């Protein structure tokens, strides 16, 4: 006759306790894996946003060129003005871009970068407008980044003082070409864009412009007389 051994109450309690401990360990491990996975996905999305913004800024700033355009209501033959307005919180510039379709209005595009309702936006136009509100249906708007708290711009200039040390000849300005009495005819040597996100992170992009020289001009112009 086979006798069946019954589990005692103590053995059941010990088995349940061990099983509970194993389940707690497995739950904690699974939770850590889930948190790590969510963090990795979040970092991947943030990196993708940064790379997208990096490509957009690189395409604009690295291809920025000086472009002259007649001032509004100006007489025929009067002086032209540089299409570039650099402020501390916004930037208007002319930039080269690739002609990809027959409907493209030339290889120069005019862009204004500014912060609007928490978004860093780029407003595009096929021709320059001194009053950007007049672009009408011809303008396009692209959101470059969301959840932006602040955007700021700095503009580099190379001082002509040849006696100064090389590292001392580079000077940074928070504004560019805003003096109506002495308008400039050249764009900055380089442009730095600093973006402060809503979470407090800060990222900066520095790009050398394409056309910054003594005689570089796009559009109608005449060489400076010596």
DAGI-V524416 format. One record per helix or strand. SS is the DSSP state (H for helix, E for strand). FROM is the first residue (numbers start at 1). LEN is the number of residues. If there is no record, write none. Layout:
BEGIN
ss=[SS:SS]
from=[FROM:FROM]
len=[LEN:LEN]
END
This chain:
BEGIN
ss=[H:E:E:E:E:E:E:E:H:H:E:E:H:E:E:E:E:E]
from=[9:64:67:80:85:90:108:119:132:136:140:148:166:170:176:190:202:218]
len=[53:2:4:3:2:7:9:7:3:3:6:11:3:4:1:8:7:1]
END
